[in-house]
């Protein structure tokens, strides 16, 4: 491992974009060779499944988060409820329910636990709010969002003074956006949403790097052209994602480039460190694009089936009897999903390189989990574990799933779905002080 202190301009010349030229940061060069970590995590408990208690009969776990004490919060977007379980898997409480009243849900999408223990759920399309609850589960307030916001399309993260999110993770009506909330050319904003008032206040934490905007897009389906202007455009295929995770004491870790360059911000939003490994993006080819399109189409069909088609558990509202219902998609429906997905993919430009980093998540203890692409470029690869001060702790092998939530003391939560569509959340503890 090597450490260098270099100016922002030199970092730009080195290909590490998104760095203010006037700043000086520490560049930490991590080893090229993987240091294997044991993926044999110790199971702590599991909840869900057909044999579970009534509160464990999940519809669709959309998101999950741990609090500082190790309690797990599960957002069931079908059940319109947040289920809270303790460190032994016992039910603590439920938060929210279906409805239009204060603290009730219509379309909950993402969940975050703040450093002070409050819980935040995005519920935007109809309720037009972030729902905020106290640590005891009681409703605090609904914080209204701007009229330009259509949806929150990406994860939100619990921070010290609100939730942290990205500008590209917000689907907005562009002509209604305030001028000072638009991304500058070549930039993507990392935002903090303050939720202490009646209306959400967005402030810029950092301006990360971005490829040039894709411009106005047009869908072509069955000989018709459908303009996609006026709303936030989708990212390029293989465009480097902007992925963020919160760190203790108000810091952040994020990835914004095709290279392996994990950037660390302090509590004031200053870039203080870049963690780099000599792992390089691969040029995009027609074969890679074709395989990626097929992967995304298969994923879209599977997602459509999971949202209501195929085998799933159905409860008779009159008798309470639970049975397996089959509502399988026919070939015409599959072809419709295929054609619409392909039209969207063909409308979006393709980047020149396949990024190294696929995902990033952080723990309450300050560990950074970085998932890389697999050797075939289309599947999940190894997961590196880093620290904000620049230590590389090792890598879990490619078959290790990235947890949907990381907790304190090495707790991790993963989601499993059986052949009947029943969901189980498995909580494990990683070894080695990770």
C-alpha positions in Angstrom: 0.0 0.0 0.0 1.3 3.5 -0.9 0.1 6.9 0.2 0.6 10.2 -1.7 -0.5 13.7 -1.0 -1.2 15.4 -4.3 -3.1 18.4 -5.6 -6.5 18.2 -7.2 -5.2 19.2 -10.6 -2.7 16.3 -10.6 -5.5 14.0 -9.7 -7.5 15.2 -12.7 -4.5 14.5 -14.9 -4.2 11.1 -13.4 -7.8 10.3 -14.6 -9.5 10.7 -11.2 -12.2 13.0 -12.2 -14.5 15.1 -10.0 -11.7 16.6 -7.9 -11.7 20.3 -7.1 -8.4 21.7 -8.5 -7.7 23.9 -5.5 -7.8 21.0 -3.0 -5.2 18.6 -1.9 -6.1 15.0 -1.0 -4.4 11.8 0.1 -4.3 9.2 -2.6 -4.0 5.7 -1.1 -2.9 3.0 -3.6 -4.3 -0.3 -2.3 -2.8 -3.7 -3.3 -3.6 -5.3 -6.7 -3.8 -8.8 -5.3 -7.0 -9.9 -3.4 -6.6 -10.9 0.2 -9.2 -13.7 0.7 -11.8 -13.4 3.4 -13.9 -16.3 4.7 -17.5 -16.0 3.5 -18.7 -18.5 6.0 -20.8 -16.0 8.1 -22.4 -17.1 11.4 -26.2 -17.1 11.2 -27.8 -15.1 14.0 -31.5 -15.4 13.0 -33.9 -15.5 10.1 -37.4 -14.1 9.7 -40.0 -14.8 7.0 -41.1 -17.8 5.1 -44.2 -19.9 4.9 -43.8 -21.3 8.5 -43.3 -18.0 10.1 -45.6 -15.9 12.4 -48.3 -13.8 10.7 -46.1 -10.7 10.9 -43.4 -12.6 9.0 -45.6 -13.2 5.9 -43.9 -10.5 3.9 -45.2 -9.3 0.6 -42.2 -7.6 -0.9 -39.2 -6.4 1.1 -38.1 -3.4 -0.8 -35.5 -2.0 1.6 -33.8 -2.7 4.9 -31.6 -0.9 7.4 -30.1 -1.4 10.9 -30.0 1.1 13.6 -27.0 1.7 15.9 -28.3 -0.8 18.4 -28.5 -3.6 15.9 -32.3 -3.6 15.4 -33.4 -4.4 11.8 -36.0 -2.3 9.9 -37.7 -4.1 7.0 -39.8 -2.0 4.5 -42.5 -4.2 3.1 -43.8 -2.3 0.1 -46.7 -4.7 -0.6 -47.7 -4.8 3.1 -47.3 -1.0 3.4 -45.6 -1.4 6.7 -42.1 -1.2 8.3 -41.4 -4.3 10.5 -38.8 -3.8 13.3 -37.0 -6.8 14.8 -34.4 -6.9 17.5 -31.0 -8.6 17.5 -32.5 -12.0 18.2 -35.2 -11.8 15.5 -38.1 -11.0 17.7 -40.8 -8.5 16.7 -40.3 -5.2 18.4 -43.0 -3.2 16.6 -44.5 -2.3 13.3 -44.4 1.3 11.9 -47.0 2.7 9.5 -49.9 1.1 7.7 -51.9 1.6 4.5 -53.9 4.8 4.3 -54.0 8.5 3.7 -53.6 9.7 7.2 -50.6 11.0 9.1 -47.8 8.4 9.1 -49.7 6.1 6.8 -48.3 4.7 3.5 -49.4 4.7 -0.1 -46.2 3.9 -2.0 -43.3 3.5 0.4 -40.1 3.0 -1.6 -36.9 3.5 0.5 -36.0 3.5 4.2 -33.2 5.0 6.2 -32.3 5.2 9.9 -30.7 8.5 11.0 -27.8 8.8 13.5 -30.3 10.1 16.1 -32.5 7.0 15.7 -35.3 8.5 13.7 -36.7 6.5 10.8 -37.3 8.0 7.3 -39.4 6.4 4.6 -39.9 8.0 1.1 -43.5 7.9 0.1 -43.6 10.3 -2.9 -45.8 9.5 -5.8 -49.2 10.3 -4.1 -48.4 11.3 -0.5 -45.7 13.7 -1.8 -43.7 13.3 1.4 -40.8 11.8 3.3 -42.5 10.2 6.4 -40.4 10.7 9.6 -40.8 8.6 12.7 -39.3 8.8 16.2 -37.0 6.0 17.4 -39.9 4.6 19.4 -41.9 4.2 16.2 -44.3 7.1 16.8 -45.0 9.4 13.9 -43.1 12.7 13.9 -44.0 14.5 10.7 -44.5 14.2 7.0 -42.1 16.4 5.1 -43.5 17.7 1.8 -41.4 17.4 -1.4 -41.3 19.8 -4.3 -43.9 19.6 -7.0 -41.2 18.8 -9.5 -40.3 15.5 -7.8 -41.9 12.5 -9.5 -40.2 9.7 -7.6 -37.2 8.7 -5.5 -35.5 6.1 -7.8 -32.5 5.2 -5.7 -31.5 4.4 -2.1 -31.5 7.0 0.6 -29.0 6.9 3.5 -29.3 7.9 7.1 -26.9 10.7 8.1 -26.3 13.0 10.9 -28.5 15.9 9.8 -30.9 14.2 7.4 -30.9 11.7 4.7 -28.2 11.6 2.0 -29.1 10.9 -1.6 -28.0 11.7 -5.1 -29.5 14.1 -7.6 -29.5 11.4 -10.3 -31.6 9.3 -7.9 -34.4 11.8 -8.1 -36.8 11.6 -11.0 -37.9 15.2 -11.6 -39.8 17.4 -14.1 -36.9 19.3 -15.4 -38.7 22.5 -16.4 -40.1 22.8 -12.8 -36.7 22.4 -11.1 -35.2 25.4 -9.4 -32.2 26.6 -11.3 -29.9 26.2 -8.3 -30.8 22.5 -8.0 -29.8 21.5 -11.5 -26.6 19.6 -12.0 -23.8 21.6 -13.6 -22.3 20.2 -16.9 -20.1 17.2 -16.1 -21.3 17.0 -12.5 -23.7 15.0 -10.4 -24.7 16.3 -7.0 -24.6 14.4 -3.7 -27.4 15.9 -1.6 -28.5 16.1 2.0 -32.2 16.4 2.5 -33.0 18.2 5.7 -36.3 17.0 7.2 -36.8 19.2 10.3 -39.3 21.5 8.7 -42.6 21.0 6.9 -40.9 21.1 3.5 -37.8 19.2 2.4 -34.7 21.4 2.0 -32.0 20.1 -0.4 -28.4 21.2 0.0 -25.4 20.1 -2.0 -22.8 18.2 -0.1 -20.4 17.6 -3.1 -20.4 17.8 -6.9 -19.3 14.4 -8.1 -18.0 13.7 -11.7 -20.4 12.8 -14.5 -20.2 12.0 -18.2 -21.8 14.6 -20.5 -25.6 14.6 -20.3 -27.4 12.2 -22.7 -29.8 14.9 -24.0 -33.3 14.3 -25.1 -34.2 10.7 -25.8 -36.8 9.1 -28.1 -38.4 5.7 -27.8 -39.1 3.8 -31.0 -41.8 1.1 -30.6 -43.7 -0.5 -33.5 -42.8 2.3 -35.9 -43.8 5.1 -33.5 -41.5 7.6 -31.9 -42.2 8.6 -28.4 -40.2 11.6 -27.0 -38.9 11.1 -23.4 -38.1 14.8 -22.8 -39.0 16.8 -19.8 -38.0 14.4 -17.0 -34.7 13.3 -15.6 -33.2 11.0 -18.3 -32.0 7.5 -17.4 -28.2 6.9 -17.1 -26.1 5.5 -20.0 -25.7 1.8 -20.3 -22.5 1.1 -18.5 -22.3 4.6 -17.3 -20.4 4.8 -14.0 -23.0 4.9 -11.3 -22.9 7.5 -8.5 -23.0 5.3 -5.3 -22.9 6.8 -1.8 -22.6 5.5 1.7 -22.6 7.4 5.0 -19.8 7.1 7.5 -19.6 7.9 11.3 -19.3 11.5 12.4 -21.0 12.8 9.2 -18.5 11.6 6.6 -19.3 9.9 3.2 -17.8 7.4 0.9 -18.7 7.3 -2.8 -17.8 6.0 -6.2 -18.4 8.1 -9.4 -16.0 6.9 -12.1 -15.3 3.8 -14.2 -12.0 3.3 -12.4 -11.6 1.9 -8.9 -11.4 5.1 -6.9 -13.4 5.2 -3.7 -13.6 8.8 -2.5 -13.9 9.9 1.2 -15.5 13.1 2.3 -15.3 14.6 5.8 -18.2 16.0 7.7 -17.8 19.4 6.0 -18.0 17.8 2.5 -14.3 18.2 1.7 -12.7 15.4 -0.3 -9.9 14.2 2.0 -8.9 10.8 0.6 -9.1 8.5 -2.5 -8.8 4.8 -2.1 -7.5 3.3 -5.4 -6.8 -0.2 -6.6 -5.0 -0.9 -10.0 -8.1 -2.6 -11.4 -9.1 -1.0 -14.8 -12.3 -0.7 -16.7 -12.7 -2.7 -19.9 -13.6 -1.2 -23.3 -17.2 -1.9 -24.3 -17.8 -4.1 -27.4 -20.9 -5.0 -29.4 -20.8 -8.5 -27.8 -20.8 -7.0 -24.3 -23.7 -4.6 -25.1 -25.8 -7.5 -26.6 -25.2 -9.6 -23.5 -26.1 -6.7 -21.2 -29.3 -6.0 -23.1 -30.3 -9.7 -22.8 -29.5 -9.6 -19.0 -31.6 -6.5 -18.4 -34.5 -7.9 -20.4 -34.5 -11.1 -18.4 -34.2 -9.1 -15.2 -37.2 -7.0 -16.3 -39.4 -10.0 -17.0 -38.4 -11.6 -13.7 -39.2 -8.4 -11.9 -42.6 -8.2 -13.5 -43.4 -11.7 -12.5 -42.2 -11.0 -8.9 -44.5 -8.0 -8.6 -47.7 -10.1 -9.1 -47.3 -12.7 -11.7 -46.1 -16.3 -11.3 -46.5 -18.4 -8.1 -47.1 -16.6 -4.9 -48.9 -17.0 -1.6 -52.4 -15.7 -1.7 -54.6 -15.3 1.4 -58.4 -15.6 1.2 -59.7 -12.5 2.9 -62.9 -14.2 4.0 -61.6 -17.6 5.3 -58.0 -16.6 6.1 -56.8 -19.7 4.2 -53.4 -19.4 2.6 -52.8 -21.1 -0.8 -50.4 -20.9 -3.7 -51.8 -18.9 -6.6 -50.5 -19.2 -10.2 -50.8 -16.1 -12.4 -48.1 -16.9 -14.8 -47.3 -14.5 -17.6 -48.2 -15.8 -21.1 -45.8 -15.4 -24.0 -47.6 -12.3 -25.3 -47.0 -10.5 -22.0 -43.4 -11.6 -22.0 -42.9 -10.3 -25.5 -44.5 -7.0 -24.5 -42.0 -6.6 -21.6 -39.1 -7.6 -23.9 -40.1 -5.1 -26.6 -40.6 -2.2 -24.2 -37.4 -2.9 -22.3 -35.4 -3.2 -25.6 -36.8 0.1 -26.8 -35.7 1.9 -23.6 -32.2 0.3 -23.8 -31.8 1.2 -27.5 -32.8 4.8 -26.8 -30.1 5.4 -24.2 -26.4 5.9 -25.3 -23.8 3.4 -24.2 -20.6 4.4 -22.4 -17.2 3.5 -23.7 -16.0 1.5 -20.7 -17.5 -1.1 -18.3 -17.0 0.4 -14.8 -15.1 -1.7 -12.2 -17.4 -0.9 -9.3 -20.9 -2.2 -9.2 -22.1 -1.3 -5.6 -21.0 0.3 -2.4 -22.4 0.1 1.1 -21.2 1.2 4.5 -21.5 0.1 8.1 -22.2 1.9 11.4 -18.6 1.0 12.3 -17.2 2.7 9.3 -16.4 -0.2 7.1 -16.8 0.2 3.3 -18.0 -2.8 1.3 -17.2 -2.3 -2.4 -18.6 -4.8 -4.9 -16.7 -5.2 -8.2 -17.8 -6.7 -11.5 -17.3 -10.4 -12.1 -14.8 -11.7 -14.7 -17.6 -11.9 -17.3 -18.4 -8.2 -16.7 -22.1 -8.9 -16.3 -22.3 -10.7 -13.0 -21.5 -9.7 -9.4 -17.8 -10.0 -8.5 -15.8 -10.0 -5.3 -16.6 -7.7 -2.4 -13.7 -5.6 -1.0 -13.8 -4.4 2.6 -12.0 -1.0 3.2 -11.7 1.5 6.0 -12.0 5.3 5.5 -8.4 5.8 6.6 -7.2 3.7 3.7 -6.8 0.2 4.9 -7.7 -2.8 2.7 -9.0 -5.6 4.9 -9.6 -8.2 2.3 -12.1 -9.5 -0.3 -15.0 -11.9 -0.1 -15.2 -14.2 -3.2 -17.5 -13.5 -6.1 -20.3 -15.9 -5.0 -20.8 -13.8 -1.8 -24.1 -11.8 -2.2 -23.9 -8.1 -1.3 -26.1 -7.7 1.8 -29.1 -5.4 1.5 -28.2 -3.9 4.9 -25.0 -3.7 7.0 -25.3 -3.2 10.7 -23.0 -2.6 13.7 -20.8 -5.3 15.1 -20.5 -7.2 11.8 -24.2 -7.8 11.3 -25.4 -8.2 7.7 -28.9 -8.9 6.3 -29.6 -10.6 3.0 -32.9 -11.4 1.3 -33.8 -14.9 0.0 -36.8 -15.7 -2.2 -38.0 -19.3 -2.6 -39.7 -21.0 -5.6 -43.1 -19.9 -4.2 -42.1 -16.3 -4.0 -41.9 -16.3 -0.2 -39.2 -14.0 1.2 -36.9 -14.7 4.1 -34.4 -12.2 5.6 -31.3 -13.9 6.9 -29.2 -12.0 9.5 -25.6 -13.1 9.9 -22.4 -11.9 11.6 -19.1 -11.7 9.7 -16.0 -12.9 11.4 -12.6 -11.3 11.9 -13.8 -8.0 13.4 -15.1 -6.9 10.0 
